[in-house]
Amino acid sequence: MTLATVAVWAVGYLMGRSTSVPATASALRGSDPGIASNEVTKSATKAGPAAVTGDDLVSRNQKMGQRMTAALLETDLITRTNLVTGILREMTEANQPSISEALERRFREGARTTEEGVLIQFREGQVLGSRSMNALPQEPNGIVSWPQRNKMRGWASAAPDEARTFLSTLEPGAVRDSLQREWLDGLAVATPALFAKEFPALEPQQQQKLLPKYLEGIHSSEGNEGLQRWFQQESQKPDHGLAQSAITALSIKLSQNPHQVRAALDFLQGDAAAFATVESIKTVNFRLAATHVGECLELANTLAQKNPVIRKNQAVILADIVDQCSSVSLNTLGNWLNQHKDFPLHDQTVALFANKTHRDDPEAARSWINTIKDPAMREQALQTLERK
């Protein structure tokens, strides 16, 4: 596991598992930044409001910096990352300077702090919001530093609407463009509710980039039925909306559940048939050919009759189905071909099947080729075997 991988995981941990990360930047900041951490809040609850003095707050904020220093000194990567993310979950406006200063000290001491820096800056953006954008270039076409980029991602993950409003106040230029890209990346790791709220207002090219995330949210909350409803609504729009762009991602999602294969195939042969692509069918083959090879062949045949793109690439799709078969599913394919000799693509599939099995059993492969009804195709298949 690389440091970069751990950093990405840790951001996901902060976003997905932390109960102390509210949905908006204003909630993160709270009405009183001095008592926003769980530790201080619990103390105030036990001893009453008067128990938390200014000196207490300063001391506790300093201790957060000391904890971060100790965490950064940890040599084990996983332990260090767990300690850092645990501290970041308690970051407030009040203790942020102490936490960030601990990172600066380690950096000045010559330590490698790149991954931890990304996490801390991301969290600063969540906690400070617009106040984290205090080091942007004055020139609209200046270069945005990586710390500022990381902070924008954090801010967008917690309060995308506030961050978007801030971006609209910037002059056009490289600075705004850079931060806009970071805003999109931050939105991609926002909570499903925040993401779903922002998605319809995105520009078309932005929607294209984040479409898999959007579909993931629909699938998580509404299942395959929700995905199919969404697709039907999109496909009925005059420009077909995002239906064409979504077809591959939908094919992956709908074919994931082995208990819903029939429903997935019915959808792909029905509402989605006109939008199918070679790539989308290959994703289905990859997931289903080993266990549902006959259904994959029937899907290819049905779509070829409804979709000119699939019809043009029929040979490629059939070859892909056979290639995806394991030794077990090749036996299943042989039995299926014996039982479906009137299948419209029987001869083409037999030729591919014989070619696939020739190395293990050359005589059986030739016997299969002799069952091909079309003389020209049979001769060509035999010649192909002879060249092996």
N, C-alpha and C positions, 0 to 999 in steps of 0.2 A: 504494500500500500504506500503510495507516494505522499509527500507532504501536501501537494496540491489536492490530491483526492481527499485527504483528511479535512482540508480546509473547506472543500465543497460540502462534504458530509456535515461538518459542523454548522455551516450556514443553514443547511436543511434541518438540522437538529434544533437550532434556535427558532426556526420558523414553524416547524411541525410539531415539536414536542414540548416547547416551553409554555407553561401556563402563565408565565409572568410577562409575556410579550403581548400587549393589547393590540387591538386592530388598527388604531390610529395613532399618529404622532402626538396629538394632544393628550390622548389617554396615557401614552408612555410618559409624557412629561409630568402629568398630574397637576393638581392645584397647588401642591406644596412639594417642590422637588426635594426638599430636605428629608421628607419622610416617605419617599416613594418606594424604597426597597423593602422586601419582605422582612428583613432582619429588624429594621427600625420600626416598621409598622407593628410587628409583634411586641416589641418592647413598649411602645406607646399604649398598646391595648392592655398589657399587664399592669403597668404602673400609673397610668393616667397621663394626660397631656403634659403635665408639669415635669414628668420624668425625663423628657427629651429636651436637653438644653442645647444652646449653641455650641458649647464646648464638646458635648457628647457627639453632636453631628460632625464636627470637624474631626474628632478622634475616629469616628467610624468611617468617615470618608478616607482618612489616611490609611486606616487598616485595609480598606479595599485595595489601595495601591500596593500595600505590603503583600497582600494575598496574591495580587497579580505578579509581583516580582518573584515570589516563591514559585508560582505556577510556571513562569517563563524559565526558571532555573531547572525545572524537571527535565531529565534527559530522555525518559521514555516518551515516544511520540504520542501514543494513545492516551496515556495518563496526562500528559501536558495539555493535549487538546480538550480532554474532559474537564480539567481544572479551569482552563481559560473560558470555555463556553459556560461553565457553571457561574463564574464570576460575571460574565457579560450579561447573564440573565438578570442579575441584580443591578446592572448599571442604571444610574439616574443622572439628571443634570448635575446634581451636587457632587457625586463621586466620580463622574466621568474624567475630570482633570487628573485626579490621582491615578486612575487606571491607565489613562493614555500616557502620563508621564512615566509610569513604570516601563511601558514599551519603549519610550524614547531612551530611557537610561540603558536598557539592554542593547538597543541598537547602537548607542554611542560606545558601549563596551565592546562592540565588534561581533555581537551575536547575530545569527541569521533569524530574522523576525518577520520574514515576508508573509508567511501564511497567517501567523497570529495578527499581523498588522491588518490584513484583509478583514479578519473577523472583527477586530476592534473598531476599525473604521466603518464597517457595515453597521455595527451596533450603534455607533455614534450617530449615523444618519437616522436610524430608527428613533433614537432618544431625543436628539437635538433638532431634527427637522430642518427648517430653513437656517437655523443658527449654525448648522454644520457646513453651510455653503459660504464660509467666511474667507476662503483663500482662492477664489476664482480669479483668473486673469482679468485685468481691466480692459484689455483689448478683445473685442468680440471674436477675433480670429486667433486668439492665443491658444496655448496648449494647456489642456486640463490635466492636472497631476493625477496619478493613480489614487492617492488618498481621497481626493475629491470625487473621483469616479466611484470608488467603493462606498462613499457616504451617500451619494445619490442613489445607488442601488438599495442601500438599506432604507433610506427614506421612502423610496417608491414601494418597497415591500410592505411598509407599515401604513403609509398614508399616500397612496398613488394620486389621489385627487389633489391634495395639497402640493405635492411635488410637481404635478402637471401644471397647476396654476402658476407656480414659481417659474417654470420653464417658459411659460408664455410671456413673462415680463422681461426676458432676456432679449437682447438685440440679435437679429439673425447673424449667423456666423459659425465658425468651427466650435466655439465653446458650447453654444446651445445644441449643435448637432451631436457633439460627443456626449453631453449629458442626456440628450434624448435617447441615445442608444442604451445608456446605463439605466435610464428609467424603465425602458422595456424589459431589460434583464431583471430588474428589481420586481417589476410587476409579475414576471413569470414565477416568482417564488412567494407571491402574496397569498393570503388565505383564499380558498375557493370563492368565498362570498365577495371579497374585494375584487378579485380577478374578474368574476362574472359581471360585476357592475361596470367595470371599465371597458371590457372587451367590445361591446357594440359600438362604442364611440371611437374606437381606433381606426386609423386609416387602413385602407385595404391591404397594403403591403405589410403593415404591422400585424394585422389579423392573420395574414398568411404565416408569418413567423411564429405566432403564438397559438395557432390553431390546435396543434396536438394537446397543449395544456388545457385549452378550452373544452375539447372533447373529453379529456380525462375527467374534468370536473363534472360534466354531464353524466358520464359513465358511472362515476362514484356515487352520485346522488340518485340517478334514475335508471341505471343499468342499460342493457342493450335496447330495451324498449324506448328509453329516452333518446338514445342516439338515433334510432330509426325515425322517431318523431321529428327530431331536429333536422335530419337529412331530408325528409319529405317536405318540410316547410321551406328549406333552402332551395330545393330543386324546383319548387313551384314558382319561385321568383322569376321575373322576366329575364334576368341575366344569370339565373341559376345560383346566385349568391356564392356561397363557399362550397357548394356540393362537389364540384369537380376536384377542388383542392383537397377535400376531406376524404376522398374515396379510399386512398391507401391507408390512412390512419384508421378509418372505420373498418376496413377489411381486417386489419390487425386486431382491433378490439373485439369485433364480432366473432372472430374465429378462435379466440383465446379459451373460451369455456367449452370443454369437451361435451358437456351436457346440453349445449345449445347449438350444436353443429347444424342441425336441420333448420332451425330458425335463421341462422346466419346465412346458410346457402339459399334459402328461400328469398331473403332480403336481397342478396347479391344478384340473384337471377330475376328479381322483380323490379323494385323501385330503383335500384342502383345500376341496373344492366346498361343503360345508355351512357353511364359515366365511368364504367370500368376501364382500367388501363392495364397494360401488360404488367407493370409494377404491382398494382393492387392484386392481380390474380396470382402473381408469384408469391406474395406474402401469404395468401391463403394456402397455396400449395406447400409452402415451407412448413406451415403449422398442421396441415391436415392430410397431406398425401400419404404419410407413413401409416395412418390409421383409417383414412377414409378415401382411398385411392379411387374407387368407383365414383363416389360423389364428386371428386375433383374433375374427373373426366367428363361427367355429365354437365358440370358447371361450364367447362370450357366449350362444350358443344352448344349448350344453350346460349351462352353469351356470343358465340361466333355468329349465331343467327340474328342477334339483336344489335350487335355493335360492330361497325366496320373495322375499328381498330383491332379488336380481338380476332375478327375473321382474317385480317391481313397477317396477323402474327400467330395464327393457330399452331403452326409447326413448332414455333419457339415455346409456346405454352405447353404443348403435349410433351415435348422433350424435357421440359422442366419438371413436369409431374413424374415422369419415369425416373429422372435423375434424383428426385427427392425420396424415392422408395428405398427402404432398407432391404436386407435379405429376406426378412419376414414378410414385409409388405409386397415384395416382388412375387412371392408365392400367392399372396392374396390377389395381386393383379392378374397372375396367370389364371387363377380360378375364375375371376370376374370376366376375363376375356372369353373363356370357354363358355360361360353362361350368358354372354351378351354378344353373340356373333352377328346380330343385326344392328349393333351400335354403329351409327354413321361414321365414326372415326376409328372403327375396328382395325382396318388394314394399316393405317398410319401408326396406331398404337402398338400393334403386333410387331411392326418393323423396328420400332424403338425398343420394345421389350426384348426382342431377339438380340439386338445389338448390345443391350445392357448385360444380358446373361451369357453371351457367347464365350467369354473367357472361362467361366465355370463349367459350362456344358455345351460345347460346340455343336454336337449332334442334335441336342434338344433345340438349340437355336435354329438350326436349319429346318427342323420339323415344324417349328412355329412359322417360319417364313413360308413354307409350302401351304399353309392355311390361308395365306393372303389371296383374296379373290381377284384383285386387279392384276392382270398379267404383267403390265409394265412396272407396277410398283413392286411386284414379287421379284422380278428379274433385277431391279435396281437394288433391292434389299440383299439379294444373294451376292451381287457383285460387291456390295459394301462389306459383307462378311469375308469374302475372299481376300479383300485387301488388308484384313486384320492380321 
